[in-house]
Amino acid sequence: MSDPVLELQGIAKAYNPGEPGEVSVLRGVDLTVSRGEVVALVAPSGAGKSTLLHIAGLLDTPDTGIVRIAGEEMSGLGDGRRTAVRRSDVGFIYQFHHLLPEFSALENVVLPQLANGVARAHADIRATGLLESVGLASRASHRPAALSGGEQQRVAFCRALANSPALLLADEPTGNLDPETSDQVFEALMQLVRDTGLAAVIATHNPDLAVRMDRQIRLGNGLLV
């Protein structure tokens, strides 16, 4: 396996610390994910998987522990640098697509590139290629409301990969789809991940999907088991 893309060491997180209602969500999580590796994160609802993904993706900060992305330690970085890393090196996919309804599929994939300083012509080319790779070339001009649930989620995948991140984090990316569509969309996601060779952590309740990834990790009682 190649160099680590994501390294978590001793990650701990509690809510309402020091209060009677304190909830310890993560108790010292260690995880390393390398380029080209797809890891399934399996955990019941409320176990802290979303918190773990948010910390890994710099949307939240741990109480203690170290986060490294592409070899760079994130603790102590200013907001500007953290935002730059999150924008360039991390892609997010959620259970719901969260596409911007007033923009077309193509524009939804173009926008994150423009925010990252990419010229519009180059962003269009990148977005078109990504949509073609998931079978949506003919749907590029359609707005989300004109797309099926599976198509919307595939656009969300393309948006997450628009800036060629090193790390992809996905939280139940097919959880809002029927089983047949879920399987088709998951295959499209896996193909995208394999083609780009990035590191991916995909949270799922679905054991049939989890076994198709390179490695399974389980979160329970605040620890990976």
C-alpha positions as CSV (number, residue, x, y, z in Angstrom):
1,M,0.0,0.0,0.0
2,S,1.2,3.5,-0.8
3,D,1.8,6.4,1.6
4,P,-0.9,7.2,4.1
5,V,-3.4,9.9,3.1
6,L,-5.4,10.0,6.4
7,E,-3.8,9.4,9.8
8,L,-5.8,9.6,13.0
9,Q,-4.0,9.1,16.3
10,G,-5.7,9.1,19.7
11,I,-8.8,10.9,18.6
12,A,-11.1,11.7,21.5
13,K,-14.3,13.8,21.4
14,A,-16.9,14.4,24.1
15,Y,-20.0,16.6,24.1
16,N,-20.9,18.7,27.2
17,P,-17.5,17.9,28.8
18,G,-17.4,18.3,32.5
19,E,-21.1,18.6,32.7
20,P,-23.6,16.0,34.2
21,G,-24.8,15.3,30.7
22,E,-21.3,14.6,29.3
23,V,-21.3,12.2,26.3
24,S,-18.0,10.6,25.4
25,V,-18.4,9.8,21.7
26,L,-14.8,8.9,20.7
27,R,-12.3,7.6,23.2
28,G,-9.0,7.3,21.4
29,V,-9.4,6.3,17.8
30,D,-6.4,5.3,15.7
31,L,-6.8,4.9,11.9
32,T,-4.6,5.0,8.9
33,V,-5.9,5.0,5.3
34,S,-3.6,4.8,2.3
35,R,-4.0,6.0,-1.3
36,G,-5.9,3.5,-3.3
37,E,-7.6,2.0,-0.3
38,V,-11.4,1.9,0.3
39,V,-12.3,1.4,4.0
40,A,-15.8,0.5,5.2
41,L,-16.7,2.2,8.5
42,V,-19.5,0.1,10.0
43,A,-21.3,1.4,13.1
44,P,-24.9,1.6,14.5
45,S,-26.7,4.9,14.6
46,G,-25.4,7.1,17.4
47,A,-22.0,5.4,17.7
48,G,-20.1,8.4,16.5
49,K,-19.3,7.6,12.9
50,S,-20.5,11.0,11.6
51,T,-18.4,12.7,14.3
52,L,-15.4,10.7,13.3
53,L,-15.9,11.6,9.6
54,H,-16.3,15.3,10.4
55,I,-13.1,15.3,12.4
56,A,-11.2,13.5,9.6
57,G,-12.6,16.0,7.1
58,L,-11.8,19.1,9.3
59,L,-15.4,20.0,9.8
60,D,-14.9,19.4,13.6
61,T,-12.0,19.3,15.9
62,P,-11.1,16.6,18.4
63,D,-10.7,17.3,22.1
64,T,-7.4,15.4,21.9
65,G,-5.5,13.6,19.2
66,I,-3.8,14.2,15.9
67,V,-5.2,14.4,12.4
68,R,-2.8,14.3,9.4
69,I,-3.9,14.6,5.8
70,A,-1.4,13.8,3.1
71,G,1.3,14.0,5.7
72,E,0.4,17.4,7.1
73,E,-0.7,17.7,10.7
74,M,-3.9,19.8,11.0
75,S,-3.7,20.8,14.6
76,G,-2.6,24.4,15.1
77,L,-3.4,25.4,11.5
78,G,-5.3,28.6,11.0
79,D,-8.8,28.7,9.6
80,G,-7.6,29.7,6.2
81,R,-5.2,26.8,5.8
82,R,-7.8,24.3,7.2
83,T,-10.3,25.6,4.7
84,A,-7.8,25.3,1.8
85,V,-7.0,21.7,2.8
86,R,-10.7,20.8,3.1
87,R,-11.4,22.4,-0.3
88,S,-8.5,20.8,-2.2
89,D,-7.7,17.6,-0.5
90,V,-11.0,16.3,0.9
91,G,-14.2,15.3,-0.8
92,F,-17.5,14.7,1.1
93,I,-20.6,12.7,0.2
94,Y,-23.6,12.5,2.4
95,Q,-26.8,10.4,2.5
96,F,-28.7,13.3,0.9
97,H,-27.2,14.8,-2.2
98,H,-27.4,18.5,-1.1
99,L,-27.2,19.6,-4.7
100,L,-28.0,23.3,-5.4
101,P,-31.4,23.2,-7.0
102,E,-31.1,26.3,-9.2
103,F,-28.0,24.9,-11.0
104,S,-27.7,22.1,-13.5
105,A,-25.8,18.9,-12.9
106,L,-22.8,20.3,-14.8
107,E,-22.9,23.5,-12.8
108,N,-23.1,21.7,-9.5
109,V,-19.8,20.0,-10.4
110,V,-18.2,23.1,-11.8
111,L,-18.9,25.4,-8.8
112,P,-16.5,23.8,-6.3
113,Q,-13.8,24.0,-8.9
114,L,-14.4,27.7,-9.4
115,A,-14.3,28.2,-5.6
116,N,-10.9,26.5,-5.7
117,G,-9.6,29.0,-8.4
118,V,-10.0,26.8,-11.5
119,A,-10.7,28.6,-14.7
120,R,-14.3,28.0,-16.0
121,A,-13.2,26.4,-19.2
122,H,-11.1,23.8,-17.4
123,A,-13.8,23.3,-14.8
124,D,-16.3,22.5,-17.5
125,I,-14.0,19.9,-19.1
126,R,-13.4,18.3,-15.7
127,A,-17.1,18.3,-14.8
128,T,-18.1,16.9,-18.2
129,G,-15.6,14.1,-17.9
130,L,-16.8,13.1,-14.4
131,L,-20.5,13.1,-15.4
132,E,-19.6,11.0,-18.5
133,S,-17.8,8.5,-16.3
134,V,-21.0,7.8,-14.3
135,G,-23.3,7.7,-17.3
136,L,-24.8,11.2,-17.0
137,A,-23.5,12.9,-20.1
138,S,-27.0,13.3,-21.5
139,R,-28.3,14.7,-18.2
140,A,-25.6,17.4,-17.6
141,S,-28.0,20.3,-18.4
142,H,-30.8,19.0,-16.1
143,R,-31.4,20.6,-12.7
144,P,-31.6,18.2,-9.7
145,A,-35.4,18.2,-9.7
146,A,-35.4,16.6,-13.1
147,L,-33.1,13.8,-12.1
148,S,-33.9,10.6,-10.3
149,G,-32.6,9.9,-6.8
150,G,-29.8,7.7,-8.1
151,E,-28.8,10.3,-10.7
152,Q,-28.7,13.0,-8.1
153,Q,-26.4,11.0,-5.9
154,R,-24.1,10.3,-8.8
155,V,-23.9,14.0,-9.5
156,A,-23.0,14.4,-5.8
157,F,-20.2,11.9,-6.2
158,C,-18.8,13.9,-9.2
159,R,-19.0,17.1,-7.2
160,A,-17.1,15.5,-4.3
161,L,-14.3,14.5,-6.7
162,A,-14.3,17.7,-8.7
163,N,-11.2,19.1,-7.2
164,S,-9.3,15.8,-7.4
165,P,-9.1,15.3,-3.6
166,A,-6.7,12.8,-2.0
167,L,-9.3,11.7,0.5
168,L,-13.0,10.9,0.1
169,L,-15.3,10.7,3.1
170,A,-18.8,9.3,2.6
171,D,-21.5,9.1,5.2
172,E,-24.2,6.5,4.2
173,P,-23.9,7.6,0.5
174,T,-26.6,5.1,-0.7
175,G,-28.7,5.1,2.5
176,N,-31.5,7.1,0.9
177,L,-31.9,4.8,-2.1
178,D,-33.9,1.6,-2.8
179,P,-31.8,-1.6,-2.9
180,E,-31.5,-1.9,-6.6
181,T,-30.6,1.8,-7.1
182,S,-28.2,1.6,-4.1
183,D,-26.3,-1.2,-5.7
184,Q,-26.0,0.6,-9.1
185,V,-24.9,3.9,-7.4
186,F,-22.4,2.1,-5.2
187,E,-20.8,0.5,-8.2
188,A,-20.5,3.9,-9.9
189,L,-18.9,5.3,-6.7
190,M,-16.4,2.4,-6.5
191,Q,-15.5,2.8,-10.1
192,L,-14.8,6.5,-9.6
193,V,-12.7,5.7,-6.5
194,R,-10.7,3.0,-8.3
195,D,-10.1,5.2,-11.4
196,T,-8.8,8.1,-9.3
197,G,-6.8,6.0,-6.8
198,L,-7.7,8.1,-3.8
199,A,-8.1,7.0,-0.2
200,A,-11.7,6.6,0.9
201,V,-13.6,6.0,4.1
202,I,-17.3,5.0,3.5
203,A,-19.7,4.7,6.4
204,T,-22.5,2.2,5.8
205,H,-25.1,0.1,7.6
206,N,-25.2,-2.3,4.7
207,P,-23.1,-5.4,5.2
208,D,-23.4,-6.4,1.5
209,L,-21.7,-3.1,0.5
210,A,-19.1,-3.2,3.3
211,V,-17.7,-6.6,2.2
212,R,-17.1,-5.2,-1.2
213,M,-14.5,-2.7,0.1
214,D,-10.9,-3.4,0.8
215,R,-11.2,-3.4,4.6
216,Q,-13.9,-3.1,7.3
217,I,-13.5,-1.3,10.6
218,R,-16.2,-1.2,13.3
219,L,-16.9,1.6,15.7
220,G,-18.2,0.7,19.1
221,N,-18.0,2.3,22.6
222,G,-15.9,5.1,21.1
223,L,-13.2,2.8,19.7
224,L,-12.5,1.0,16.5
225,V,-12.9,-2.7,17.1
